């Protein structure tokens, strides 16, 4: 009897409001997985970023960078290789800005990942982080990421 009840419970449809709450990202949280890229005229890196935020807005996380484009022959063999950048910072909920700073880098392939500071803005719908870095104040280097589709906070079904 208990098995029949549990099966019925598992197959029940969520009310629309409950389903929306489960599948809609928080517009004021950045915790989760973000997929995107850093683009500069000479370089392109894919970014797989995981962020964790505490109640006071302190953020920690890691970006796994994958080189996709780089100038010169010496970089050709590095296309597709990865490096990790461990980051920490703060999320200001009022302005929806994320300030991140490099804490440590693991770059075993010498991709040239340098310590940096990121100033990112969370979009109104809570699905995009975009902005620049201190090392690229010329405006040529841009970081853009979208909340991963399979992230628990994602709006994808």
C-alpha positions as MATLAB code, in Angstrom:
seq = 'XXXXXXXXXXXXXXXXXXXXXXXXXXXXXXXXXXXXXXXXXXXXXXXXXXXXXXXXXXXXXXXXXXXXXXXXXXXXXXXXXXXXXXXXXXXXXXXXXXXXXXXXXXXXXXXXXXXXXXXXXXXXXXXXXXXXXXXXXXXXXXXXXXXXXXXXXXXXX';
ca = [
       0.000    0.000    0.000;
       2.847    2.369    0.863;
       4.498    1.635   -2.522;
       1.300    2.554   -4.385;
       1.092    5.829   -2.442;
       4.747    6.654   -3.174;
       4.340    5.843   -6.876;
       1.286    8.085   -7.064;
       3.130   10.848   -5.228;
       6.091   10.645   -7.635;
       3.844   10.889  -10.673;
       1.790   13.841   -9.449;
       2.181   17.012  -11.460;
       3.339   20.091   -9.636;
       0.944   23.016   -9.619;
       2.094   25.660  -12.118;
       3.255   28.045   -9.374;
       5.321   25.348   -7.670;
       6.888   24.251  -10.963;
       7.748   27.857  -11.802;
       9.385   28.330   -8.403;
      11.510   25.216   -8.914;
      12.553   26.128  -12.459;
      13.028   29.891  -12.146;
      16.474   31.137  -11.130;
      16.732   33.560   -8.294;
      17.229   37.050   -9.641;
      19.286   37.836   -6.557;
      21.593   34.804   -6.264;
      24.686   33.803   -8.217;
      25.304   30.366   -6.681;
      25.578   27.659   -9.307;
      27.221   26.752  -12.567;
      27.799   29.328  -15.310;
      28.983   28.601  -18.858;
      30.472   31.244  -21.092;
      33.621   32.733  -22.494;
      36.253   35.397  -22.284;
      36.792   37.043  -25.646;
      39.600   39.336  -26.684;
      40.596   40.096  -30.291;
      43.584   37.729  -30.025;
      42.296   35.151  -27.515;
      39.138   33.188  -26.816;
      38.690   31.003  -23.731;
      35.592   28.994  -22.845;
      34.659   29.325  -19.185;
      32.962   26.781  -16.917;
      32.429   28.657  -13.658;
      31.075   27.304  -10.384;
      30.114   29.880   -7.733;
      29.044   29.453   -4.126;
      27.558   32.395   -2.231;
      26.969   32.665    1.503;
      24.145   34.595    3.179;
      26.220   37.782    3.443;
      27.068   37.874   -0.269;
      30.603   36.490   -0.004;
      31.414   34.382   -3.082;
      33.976   31.668   -3.685;
      34.424   29.515   -6.724;
      36.470   28.260   -9.615;
      36.649   28.965  -13.337;
      37.872   26.183  -15.588;
      39.288   27.888  -18.675;
      39.661   26.085  -22.006;
      41.744   27.807  -24.694;
      39.850   28.029  -28.002;
      41.812   30.678  -29.942;
      45.265   32.209  -29.515;
      47.783   33.952  -31.764;
      50.993   32.407  -33.023;
      52.331   28.953  -33.651;
      53.482   28.355  -30.064;
      49.860   28.379  -28.837;
      48.395   26.012  -31.447;
      49.295   22.934  -29.400;
      47.483   24.440  -26.391;
      44.091   24.815  -28.077;
      41.650   22.631  -26.108;
      43.789   22.513  -22.939;
      42.509   23.776  -19.594;
      43.569   25.738  -16.536;
      41.799   26.545  -13.258;
      41.380   29.935  -11.636;
      40.152   29.974   -8.038;
      38.234   33.150   -7.276;
      36.598   34.938   -4.383;
      34.648   38.122   -4.025;
      31.366   39.725   -3.218;
      27.862   40.011   -4.671;
      26.028   43.284   -4.119;
      22.338   42.379   -4.389;
      21.207   45.991   -4.615;
      23.303   46.860   -7.670;
      23.408   43.236   -8.935;
      27.174   43.486   -9.364;
      29.685   40.722   -8.774;
      33.279   41.632   -7.903;
      35.675   38.677   -8.114;
      39.417   38.435   -7.633;
      41.876   35.634   -8.390;
      43.044   33.754   -5.304;
      45.041   30.977   -6.970;
      45.767   29.631  -10.454;
      46.506   26.088  -11.607;
      47.868   26.404  -15.147;
      49.895   23.227  -15.816;
      49.909   23.803  -19.597;
      51.075   27.415  -19.489;
      47.977   28.917  -21.092;
      48.884   32.311  -19.670;
      46.060   32.648  -17.169;
      47.084   35.657  -15.087;
      45.616   36.910  -11.800;
      42.763   39.288  -12.501;
      39.784   41.127  -11.061;
      36.319   40.812  -12.562;
      33.483   43.319  -12.454;
      30.335   41.555  -13.601;
      26.675   42.508  -13.742;
      23.815   40.061  -13.166;
      21.058   40.490  -15.757;
      17.516   41.423  -14.736;
      16.314   37.850  -15.349;
      19.168   36.380  -13.264;
      20.495   34.224  -16.119;
      23.508   36.177  -17.391;
      26.730   37.516  -15.863;
      28.720   39.903  -18.058;
      31.462   42.457  -17.717;
      35.123   43.271  -17.932;
      38.345   42.670  -16.083;
      40.978   44.918  -14.535;
      43.642   43.482  -16.860;
      41.561   44.466  -19.902;
      40.364   47.956  -19.048;
      40.754   48.835  -22.720;
      37.306   47.286  -23.167;
      38.611   44.738  -25.676;
      38.343   41.773  -23.307;
      34.835   40.754  -22.233;
      33.549   37.981  -19.979;
      30.023   36.639  -20.588;
      28.344   33.636  -18.989;
      24.871   32.140  -18.799;
      23.476   30.083  -15.982;
      23.925   26.424  -16.940;
      20.748   24.793  -18.228;
      20.989   21.820  -15.866;
      21.789   23.968  -12.839;
      19.163   23.532  -10.071;
      18.536   27.289  -10.195;
      18.075   27.287  -13.957;
      14.874   28.242  -15.740;
      15.345   25.426  -18.267;
      13.101   22.385  -17.973;
];
